[in-house]
Amino acid sequence: MDAEQRGPEFGWTDEHRALRATVRGILAERAPVARARELAEAGERHDPALWSSLARDVGLQGLALPERHGGSGGTLLDLAIAVEEMGRVLYGGPFLSTVGLAAPVLLLGDDERAAATYLPEIADGVLTAALAVDTWVEDRVAVTADGAGALTGTVPVVLDGADADLLVVAACGPDGVAPYLVEPGAAGVERTPLETLDLTRRAARIQLAVTPASPLGAPGRGWEVLAAARAAASVLLAAEQVGGMTAATELTAEYARTRRQFGRSIGSFQGVKHRLADMSVRVELAHSAAYWAAWQPLGSPAQAYGAAIARSYCGDAFLQTGLDTIQLHGGIGFTWEHDAHLYLRRARADRTLLGTPVQARAELVPAATTEGIPA
């Protein structure tokens, strides 16, 4: 990030505003919530034409990747803006799994060969990837790797795992837990698509039986790389939650302005006003938490601390906002045809994707100590 962005006060630049407007425009045109619902009801994974367009015409997949790997050399902050806009429309394509979860492992793994092989293909939109981690507690990782690097074990839930081109799997090997790369078509891989609560995004169970794989990065640094990648992914997940919260709040506020009972709009009732005010405050707090973390240098202790705060707050905040959206819409909010339940479903699924908010709060103690902040 440049010196202006890293100054004592954060401010949006013209480039940030232009990026947000561009992403919002293309998603409004080609991936509104109605399109997410249409794909979900058809049982389709995502819109491949839009995926290619995001890479070719906008360059989103390579936005925060180094130029030497086919990217634009942007920052996590830039990427968070794009993901927030995706959260507003409940975009269900493999962006978060590929760019937010798998790419940071490749980027932070200090494995130039692997980075040079896969990151340009991610930037070009020709490769999708999924990160398979069965638990974020290091000594409880159940997938194992033998001396030859063959993997055995099960990862119960993998975002976009059913048809991702590349699997990045956390496994316990001779040098401890590390990420391993499983190529497309590798033997011993069984992928079982899951019926999940979030209808707008796909997940699968991955079973590995002596599956050939290659370790990523230097021996002994595997968990460090996975933890740093998780921190980056947590920031993007928080940004997505901010987008979903914002859209749900706007949807509810508009309904409160137009729905009339007893001769007046329901938004004029004090109880509704208070609930809408609470929703707006949660959006602002979540926005601050997500973007403070995104503003920190990638892989730094400050980012790890900020990511834990963002995951701790934003998951619960989005869930409560989804519940409030349903309640304030009254009877119509419970109907299948209304969009309110789609936001609540995404909120529940996102809340546990990288560990629960309760786990994040437990992680804040060592993160605060590392940062020199009294725990």
C-alpha positions as CSV (number, residue, x, y, z in Angstrom):
1,M,0.0,0.0,0.0
2,D,1.2,3.5,-0.7
3,A,2.1,6.0,2.0
4,E,-1.1,7.9,1.7
5,Q,-3.2,4.8,2.5
6,R,-0.8,3.8,5.4
7,G,-1.1,7.2,7.1
8,P,-2.7,7.9,10.4
9,E,-6.2,8.1,8.9
10,F,-7.7,5.9,6.3
11,G,-9.4,7.4,3.3
12,W,-11.0,6.0,0.1
13,T,-9.1,7.0,-3.1
14,D,-10.5,7.7,-6.5
15,E,-9.2,4.3,-7.6
16,H,-11.2,2.6,-4.7
17,R,-14.4,4.4,-5.7
18,A,-13.9,3.5,-9.4
19,L,-13.3,-0.2,-8.5
20,R,-16.5,-0.3,-6.4
21,A,-18.6,1.3,-9.1
22,T,-17.2,-1.0,-11.7
23,V,-17.8,-4.2,-9.7
24,R,-21.2,-3.1,-8.6
25,G,-22.3,-2.2,-12.1
26,I,-21.3,-5.5,-13.7
27,L,-22.8,-7.5,-10.8
28,A,-26.1,-5.5,-10.9
29,E,-26.3,-6.2,-14.6
30,R,-25.2,-9.9,-14.8
31,A,-25.5,-11.3,-11.2
32,P,-28.4,-9.7,-9.3
33,V,-29.9,-11.7,-6.4
34,A,-32.6,-12.9,-8.8
35,R,-29.8,-14.6,-10.9
36,A,-28.4,-16.2,-7.7
37,R,-31.8,-17.6,-7.0
38,E,-32.2,-18.8,-10.6
39,L,-28.9,-20.7,-10.5
40,A,-29.7,-22.2,-7.1
41,E,-33.1,-23.4,-8.2
42,A,-31.6,-24.9,-11.3
43,G,-28.9,-26.7,-9.3
44,E,-26.1,-25.0,-11.2
45,R,-22.8,-24.1,-9.6
46,H,-22.3,-20.7,-11.2
47,D,-22.3,-18.7,-14.4
48,P,-19.1,-19.7,-16.3
49,A,-19.5,-16.8,-18.8
50,L,-19.6,-14.3,-15.9
51,W,-16.6,-16.0,-14.3
52,S,-14.6,-15.5,-17.5
53,S,-15.8,-12.0,-17.9
54,L,-14.7,-11.0,-14.3
55,A,-11.2,-12.2,-15.2
56,R,-11.0,-11.0,-18.8
57,D,-12.8,-7.7,-18.6
58,V,-12.4,-6.6,-15.0
59,G,-9.3,-8.6,-13.8
60,L,-10.9,-9.4,-10.5
61,Q,-9.3,-12.8,-10.0
62,G,-5.8,-11.3,-10.4
63,L,-6.6,-8.1,-8.6
64,A,-4.4,-8.7,-5.5
65,L,-1.9,-11.1,-7.1
66,P,1.7,-9.9,-8.0
67,E,2.3,-8.8,-11.5
68,R,5.0,-11.5,-12.0
69,H,2.2,-14.0,-11.6
70,G,-0.3,-12.4,-14.0
71,G,-2.0,-10.2,-11.5
72,S,-2.5,-6.4,-11.1
73,G,-0.3,-6.0,-8.0
74,G,-3.3,-4.7,-5.9
75,T,-3.9,-5.1,-2.2
76,L,-6.1,-7.1,0.1
77,L,-8.0,-3.9,0.6
78,D,-8.8,-3.7,-3.2
79,L,-10.0,-7.3,-3.1
80,A,-12.2,-6.7,0.0
81,I,-14.1,-4.0,-2.0
82,A,-14.8,-6.4,-4.8
83,V,-15.9,-9.2,-2.3
84,E,-18.2,-6.8,-0.4
85,E,-20.0,-6.0,-3.6
86,M,-20.3,-9.8,-4.3
87,G,-21.8,-10.2,-0.8
88,R,-24.5,-7.6,-1.6
89,V,-25.9,-9.8,-4.4
90,L,-25.1,-13.2,-2.8
91,Y,-22.7,-14.1,-5.7
92,G,-22.2,-17.8,-5.5
93,G,-19.4,-18.4,-8.0
94,P,-16.0,-19.9,-6.9
95,F,-14.4,-16.5,-6.2
96,L,-14.1,-16.8,-2.4
97,S,-12.9,-20.4,-2.6
98,T,-10.4,-19.7,-5.4
99,V,-9.2,-16.2,-4.8
100,G,-9.9,-15.8,-1.1
101,L,-9.0,-19.2,0.3
102,A,-6.7,-21.1,-2.0
103,A,-4.7,-18.3,-3.7
104,P,-3.4,-16.9,-0.4
105,V,-1.9,-20.3,0.5
106,L,-0.1,-20.4,-2.9
107,L,0.9,-16.8,-2.5
108,L,2.3,-17.1,1.1
109,G,3.8,-20.5,0.7
110,D,7.2,-19.4,-0.5
111,D,7.0,-22.0,-3.3
112,E,7.8,-20.1,-6.4
113,R,7.3,-23.1,-8.7
114,A,3.8,-23.7,-7.5
115,A,2.9,-20.0,-7.5
116,A,4.2,-19.6,-11.0
117,T,2.3,-22.6,-12.2
118,Y,-1.1,-21.9,-10.7
119,L,-1.5,-18.2,-9.9
120,P,-1.4,-17.0,-13.5
121,E,-4.2,-19.5,-14.4
122,I,-6.2,-18.2,-11.5
123,A,-5.7,-14.7,-12.6
124,D,-6.8,-15.6,-16.2
125,G,-10.0,-17.3,-14.9
126,V,-9.1,-20.7,-16.3
127,L,-8.4,-22.4,-13.0
128,T,-10.6,-22.8,-9.9
129,A,-9.3,-24.0,-6.6
130,A,-10.6,-25.0,-3.2
131,L,-9.1,-25.1,0.2
132,A,-9.8,-28.3,2.2
133,V,-9.2,-28.0,6.0
134,D,-11.0,-30.3,8.3
135,T,-10.3,-28.2,11.4
136,W,-8.4,-25.0,12.3
137,V,-6.9,-26.5,15.4
138,E,-3.4,-27.6,14.5
139,D,-3.1,-30.8,16.6
140,R,-6.6,-32.0,15.5
141,V,-6.0,-32.1,11.7
142,A,-7.2,-35.6,10.8
143,V,-6.0,-35.9,7.2
144,T,-2.6,-37.6,7.0
145,A,0.3,-37.6,4.6
146,D,2.7,-40.5,4.4
147,G,6.4,-40.2,3.5
148,A,5.7,-40.1,-0.2
149,G,3.1,-37.3,0.2
150,A,0.0,-39.5,-0.4
151,L,-3.0,-38.2,1.5
152,T,-5.6,-40.2,3.4
153,G,-8.6,-38.8,5.3
154,T,-11.9,-36.9,5.0
155,V,-12.7,-33.2,4.9
156,P,-16.4,-33.0,5.7
157,V,-17.2,-29.6,4.1
158,V,-15.2,-27.9,1.3
159,L,-16.5,-24.8,-0.3
160,D,-16.8,-25.4,-4.1
161,G,-15.0,-28.7,-3.6
162,A,-17.2,-30.7,-5.9
163,D,-15.6,-29.5,-9.1
164,A,-12.6,-27.3,-8.3
165,D,-9.7,-27.8,-10.6
166,L,-7.1,-27.8,-7.9
167,L,-7.4,-28.9,-4.2
168,V,-5.2,-27.4,-1.5
169,V,-5.5,-29.8,1.4
170,A,-4.2,-29.4,4.9
171,A,-2.7,-32.6,6.1
172,C,-0.4,-33.8,8.9
173,G,2.8,-35.2,7.4
174,P,6.3,-36.0,8.6
175,D,7.1,-32.3,9.2
176,G,3.8,-31.4,10.8
177,V,0.7,-29.9,9.3
178,A,1.2,-28.4,5.9
179,P,-0.7,-27.6,2.7
180,Y,-0.6,-30.2,-0.1
181,L,-1.6,-29.8,-3.7
182,V,-3.9,-32.4,-5.3
183,E,-4.0,-32.1,-9.1
184,P,-7.2,-32.6,-11.2
185,G,-7.9,-36.2,-11.8
186,A,-5.7,-37.5,-9.0
187,A,-6.4,-41.1,-7.9
188,G,-8.2,-41.8,-4.7
189,V,-10.3,-38.6,-4.6
190,E,-14.0,-39.0,-4.0
191,R,-16.1,-35.8,-4.1
192,T,-19.7,-35.8,-2.7
193,P,-21.8,-32.7,-3.3
194,L,-23.7,-31.6,-0.2
195,E,-27.1,-30.2,0.2
196,T,-26.3,-27.1,2.3
197,L,-28.3,-24.4,4.0
198,D,-26.9,-21.7,1.7
199,L,-28.6,-22.4,-1.6
200,T,-26.5,-19.8,-3.4
201,R,-23.2,-21.5,-2.9
202,R,-21.9,-25.1,-3.3
203,A,-19.9,-27.4,-1.0
204,A,-18.8,-31.0,-1.0
205,R,-17.3,-33.7,1.2
206,I,-13.8,-34.7,0.1
207,Q,-12.5,-38.2,0.8
208,L,-8.9,-39.1,0.1
209,A,-7.5,-42.6,-0.1
210,V,-3.7,-42.7,-0.6
211,T,-4.1,-39.8,-3.0
212,P,-0.9,-38.5,-4.7
213,A,-0.1,-34.9,-3.6
214,S,2.8,-32.5,-3.4
215,P,3.7,-30.5,-0.3
216,L,3.6,-26.7,-0.7
217,G,6.4,-24.6,0.7
218,A,9.3,-25.2,3.0
219,P,9.1,-28.0,5.6
220,G,8.1,-26.9,9.1
221,R,6.3,-23.7,7.9
222,G,3.0,-25.3,6.8
223,W,0.8,-24.3,9.7
224,E,2.2,-20.8,9.7
225,V,1.3,-20.5,6.0
226,L,-2.2,-21.8,6.6
227,A,-2.8,-19.5,9.5
228,A,-1.7,-16.5,7.5
229,A,-3.9,-17.5,4.6
230,R,-6.8,-18.0,7.0
231,A,-6.3,-14.4,8.3
232,A,-6.4,-13.0,4.8
233,A,-9.5,-15.1,4.0
234,S,-11.2,-14.0,7.2
235,V,-10.8,-10.4,6.1
236,L,-12.5,-11.2,2.8
237,L,-15.2,-13.2,4.4
238,A,-15.9,-10.3,6.7
239,A,-16.1,-8.0,3.7
240,E,-18.7,-10.4,2.1
241,Q,-20.7,-10.3,5.3
242,V,-20.6,-6.5,5.3
243,G,-22.0,-6.6,1.8
244,G,-24.8,-9.0,2.8
245,M,-25.7,-7.0,5.9
246,T,-25.8,-3.8,3.9
247,A,-28.1,-5.2,1.3
248,A,-30.4,-6.8,3.9
249,T,-30.6,-3.6,5.8
250,E,-31.4,-1.6,2.7
251,L,-34.0,-4.2,1.7
252,T,-35.7,-4.0,5.1
253,A,-35.6,-0.2,5.3
254,E,-37.3,0.1,1.9
255,Y,-40.0,-2.3,3.0
256,A,-40.5,-0.3,6.2
257,R,-41.0,2.8,4.2
258,T,-43.5,1.3,1.8
259,R,-45.5,-1.2,3.9
260,R,-48.5,0.4,5.6
261,Q,-50.5,-0.7,8.6
262,F,-53.1,1.2,10.6
263,G,-52.9,4.0,8.0
264,R,-49.2,4.7,8.3
265,S,-45.9,3.2,7.2
266,I,-44.5,0.6,9.6
267,G,-41.2,2.5,9.6
268,S,-42.9,5.2,11.7
269,F,-43.4,2.8,14.6
270,Q,-40.9,3.3,17.4
271,G,-40.1,-0.4,17.7
272,V,-39.4,-0.7,14.0
273,K,-37.2,2.4,14.1
274,H,-35.1,1.1,16.9
275,R,-34.6,-2.3,15.2
276,L,-33.6,-0.6,11.9
277,A,-31.2,1.7,13.9
278,D,-29.6,-1.4,15.5
279,M,-29.2,-2.9,12.0
280,S,-27.5,0.2,10.7
281,V,-25.1,0.4,13.7
282,R,-24.1,-3.2,13.2
283,V,-23.3,-2.5,9.5
284,E,-21.1,0.4,10.4
285,L,-19.2,-1.5,13.1
286,A,-18.7,-4.5,10.8
287,H,-17.5,-2.3,8.0
288,S,-14.9,-0.7,10.3
289,A,-13.7,-4.1,11.6
290,A,-13.4,-5.6,8.2
291,Y,-11.6,-2.7,6.5
292,W,-9.3,-2.0,9.4
293,A,-8.1,-5.6,9.0
294,A,-7.9,-5.3,5.2
295,W,-5.8,-2.1,5.7
296,Q,-3.0,-4.0,7.5
297,P,0.0,-5.5,5.6
298,L,-0.7,-9.0,4.3
299,G,0.7,-11.7,6.7
300,S,1.5,-9.2,9.5
301,P,0.6,-9.7,13.2
302,A,-1.7,-6.6,12.9
303,Q,-3.6,-8.3,10.2
304,A,-4.0,-11.5,12.2
305,Y,-5.3,-9.5,15.1
306,G,-7.7,-7.5,12.9
307,A,-8.9,-10.7,11.1
308,A,-9.8,-12.3,14.4
309,I,-11.7,-9.2,15.5
310,A,-13.5,-9.1,12.1
311,R,-14.4,-12.8,12.2
312,S,-15.5,-12.4,15.9
313,Y,-17.9,-9.6,15.2
314,C,-19.1,-9.8,11.6
315,G,-20.3,-13.4,11.7
316,D,-22.7,-12.8,14.6
317,A,-23.6,-9.3,13.3
318,F,-24.6,-10.7,9.8
319,L,-26.6,-13.5,11.4
320,Q,-28.6,-11.1,13.7
321,T,-29.2,-8.8,10.8
322,G,-30.6,-11.7,8.8
323,L,-32.9,-12.6,11.6
324,D,-34.0,-9.0,11.9
325,T,-34.7,-8.8,8.2
326,I,-37.0,-11.8,8.4
327,Q,-38.8,-10.5,11.5
328,L,-39.3,-6.9,10.2
329,H,-40.7,-8.2,6.9
330,G,-43.4,-10.0,8.8
331,G,-45.2,-12.9,7.1
332,I,-43.8,-12.1,3.6
333,G,-40.3,-12.6,5.0
334,F,-40.9,-16.2,5.7
335,T,-42.0,-17.0,2.1
336,W,-39.8,-18.9,-0.4
337,E,-40.4,-16.3,-3.1
338,H,-38.9,-13.5,-1.0
339,D,-35.1,-12.8,-0.9
340,A,-34.9,-12.3,2.9
341,H,-34.3,-16.0,3.6
342,L,-31.4,-16.1,1.1
343,Y,-29.5,-13.6,3.2
344,L,-30.2,-15.4,6.4
345,R,-29.0,-18.7,4.9
346,R,-25.8,-17.1,3.7
347,A,-25.3,-15.5,7.2
348,R,-25.6,-18.9,8.9
349,A,-23.2,-20.6,6.5
350,D,-20.6,-17.8,6.5
351,R,-20.6,-17.7,10.3
352,T,-18.7,-21.1,10.6
353,L,-16.8,-21.2,7.3
354,L,-13.4,-20.3,8.9
355,G,-14.3,-21.1,12.5
356,T,-17.0,-19.7,14.7
357,P,-17.0,-16.2,16.3
358,V,-16.5,-18.0,19.7
359,Q,-13.2,-19.5,18.3
360,A,-12.2,-16.1,16.9
361,R,-12.6,-14.5,20.3
362,A,-10.5,-17.2,21.9
363,E,-7.8,-16.5,19.3
364,L,-7.8,-12.8,20.1
365,V,-5.8,-13.4,23.3
366,P,-2.6,-14.6,21.7
367,A,-3.1,-12.2,18.8
368,A,-3.4,-9.3,21.1
369,T,-0.3,-10.3,23.0
370,T,1.6,-10.6,19.7
371,E,0.5,-7.1,18.8
372,G,1.6,-5.7,22.2
373,I,-2.0,-5.0,23.2
374,P,-2.9,-6.0,26.7
375,A,-5.1,-9.0,26.6
